């Protein structure tokens, strides 16, 4: 039913005319027979999308995929070249950090100014000032000009204003990425409260945690088109495959090894630690259905990864509070002179990251990567987190010119589970105390 739809896009496209030079723009304008001198660039092409009222929709895609253009079409900042956009309800949008703020006005003056842009009277905004100032939590800077603010302070104020005015639809484009952890959690809590109150939220982010943790559904944009849509976790997986597509190791390439499958329940090689409910002591991780995926940019082959108990038994059911050992093995096919670090994350099946580590643990100490010399990674961790099933992603990386470079990365390299909760008091993410073995 259309009454249940907050946003509806039908065959929406937005293209721009690109000219090689101003001269060709003039020639086209003056040509007696309307000869074209331009190329058409589609920022958004043939998009069909319905967003239900009360839905949190994630939009993910690489840079230049058309995400911001799509949001501007929904907000009516841009007019579509083709198609129709129908929006039911008031919109508050955070598309560009600080958009709608006057840099010469103070934070307090900008709150009123922002409200005026959104069609609210000064009296209406006065009733919301206390809530906005409290949420933004920028102290005396509320009386200072916006141009003196850091990006994080602008994000705090912009988010506070946009959400406090109680819109029917909230649109957020990567603004949360500049905030600190405490601020992000406040934002996530407020977004969830808006969802509970029947508000519609569209969130654009490159963050797996944000999309999977907050959104029911998601769409993947690429080159202005929707590549796939549906539940958030599968869409994010397709996004990650798209990002590393050119580095994906082919299953048919005999020169590249695929990760060894984890042993099944009948394998004598794996011994599981009970610590479980009832008589369950073994578990077949292949039931999850996620195959390991290898991405490779450098000549470093992945060999193996496993979790062991302190008696060197390979395990896939872990006991809360116990200490375990992680072993990973790589085989470099070339020397690597960059500062290389081993990195690993543990996440839930829904994609929410609960732990991350980088090895070596000392600053300015890096791994020595030499051709044909096996690289063995080994360290300990404490199993201090909650009941559930968890996946491991691992790889080797460097920071080159302030950019992250992945030499090799393996998603879903290992899957394990806990059947009971640790008795320790956990608040938030896991604290695994990674350390050298």
Rosetta blueprint (number, residue, H / E / L):
1 X L
2 X H
3 X H
4 X H
5 X E
6 X E
7 X E
8 X E
9 X E
10 X E
11 X E
12 X E
13 X E
14 X E
15 X E
16 X E
17 X E
18 X E
19 X L
20 X L
21 X L
22 X H
23 X H
24 X H
25 X H
26 X H
27 X H
28 X H
29 X H
30 X H
31 X L
32 X L
33 X L
34 X L
35 X L
36 X L
37 X L
38 X L
39 X E
40 X E
41 X E
42 X E
43 X E
44 X E
45 X E
46 X E
47 X E
48 X E
49 X E
50 X E
51 X E
52 X E
53 X L
54 X L
55 X L
56 X E
57 X E
58 X E
59 X E
60 X E
61 X E
62 X L
63 X L
64 X L
65 X L
66 X L
67 X H
68 X H
69 X H
70 X H
71 X H
72 X H
73 X H
74 X H
75 X L
76 X L
77 X L
78 X L
79 X L
80 X L
81 X L
82 X E
83 X E
84 X E
85 X E
86 X E
87 X E
88 X L
89 X L
90 X L
91 X E
92 X E
93 X E
94 X E
95 X L
96 X L
97 X L
98 X L
99 X L
100 X L
101 X L
102 X L
103 X L
104 X L
105 X L
106 X E
107 X H
108 X H
109 X H
110 X H
111 X H
112 X H
113 X H
114 X H
115 X H
116 X H
117 X H
118 X L
119 X L
120 X L
121 X L
122 X H
123 X H
124 X H
125 X H
126 X H
127 X L
128 X L
129 X H
130 X H
131 X H
132 X H
133 X H
134 X H
135 X H
136 X H
137 X L
138 X L
139 X H
140 X H
141 X H
142 X H
143 X H
144 X L
145 X E
146 X H
147 X H
148 X H
149 X L
150 X L
151 X H
152 X H
153 X H
154 X H
155 X H
156 X H
157 X H
158 X H
159 X H
160 X H
161 X H
162 X H
163 X H
164 X H
165 X L
166 X L
167 X L
168 X L
169 X E
170 X E
171 X E
172 X E
173 X E
174 X L
175 X H
176 X H
177 X H
178 X H
179 X L
180 X L
181 X H
182 X H
183 X H
184 X H
185 X H
186 X H
187 X H
188 X H
189 X H
190 X H
191 X H
192 X H
193 X H
194 X H
195 X H
196 X H
197 X L
198 X L
199 X L
200 X E
201 X E
202 X E
203 X E
204 X E
205 X L
206 X L
207 X L
208 X H
209 X H
210 X H
211 X H
212 X H
213 X H
214 X H
215 X L
216 X L
217 X E
218 X E
219 X E
220 X E
221 X E
222 X E
223 X L
224 X L
225 X E
226 X E
227 X E
228 X E
229 X E
230 X E
231 X E
232 X H
233 X H
234 X H
235 X H
236 X H
237 X H
238 X H
239 X H
240 X H
241 X H
242 X H
243 X H
244 X L
245 X H
246 X H
247 X H
248 X E
249 X L
250 X L
251 X L
252 X L
253 X L
254 X L
255 X L
256 X L
257 X L
258 X L
259 X L
260 X L
261 X L
262 X L
263 X L
264 X L
265 X L
266 X L
267 X L
268 X L
269 X L
270 X E
271 X L
272 X L
273 X L
274 X L
275 X L
276 X L
277 X L
278 X L
279 X L
280 X L
281 X L
282 X L
283 X L
284 X L
285 X H
286 X H
287 X H
288 X H
289 X L
290 X L
291 X L
292 X L
293 X E
294 X E
295 X E
296 X E
297 X L
298 X L
299 X L
300 X E
301 X E
302 X E
303 X E
304 X E
305 X E
306 X E
307 X E
308 X E
309 X L
310 X L
311 X L
312 X L
313 X L
314 X E
315 X L
316 X L
317 X E
318 X E
319 X L
320 X L
321 X L
322 X L
323 X E
324 X E
325 X E
326 X E
327 X E
328 X E
329 X E
330 X E
331 X E
332 X E
333 X L
334 X L
335 X L
336 X E
337 X E
338 X E
339 X E
340 X E
341 X E
342 X E
343 X E
344 X E
345 X E
346 X E
347 X E
348 X E
349 X L
350 X L
351 X L
352 X L
353 X E
354 X E
355 X E
356 X E
357 X E
358 X E
359 X E
360 X L
361 X L
362 X L
363 X L
364 X L
365 X L
366 X L
367 X E
368 X E
369 X E
370 X L
371 X L
372 X L
373 X L
374 X E
375 X E
376 X E
377 X E
378 X E
379 X E
380 X E
381 X E
382 X E
383 X L
384 X L
385 X L
386 X L
387 X L
388 X E
389 X E
390 X E
391 X E
392 X E
393 X E
394 X E
395 X E
396 X E
397 X E
398 X E
399 X E
400 X E
401 X L
402 X L
403 X E
404 X E
405 X E
406 X E
407 X E
408 X E
409 X E
410 X E
411 X E
412 X E
413 X E
414 X E
415 X E
416 X E
417 X E
418 X E
419 X L
420 X L
421 X L
422 X L
423 X L
424 X L
425 X L
426 X L
427 X L
428 X L
429 X L
430 X L
431 X L
432 X L
433 X L
434 X L
435 X E
436 X E
437 X L
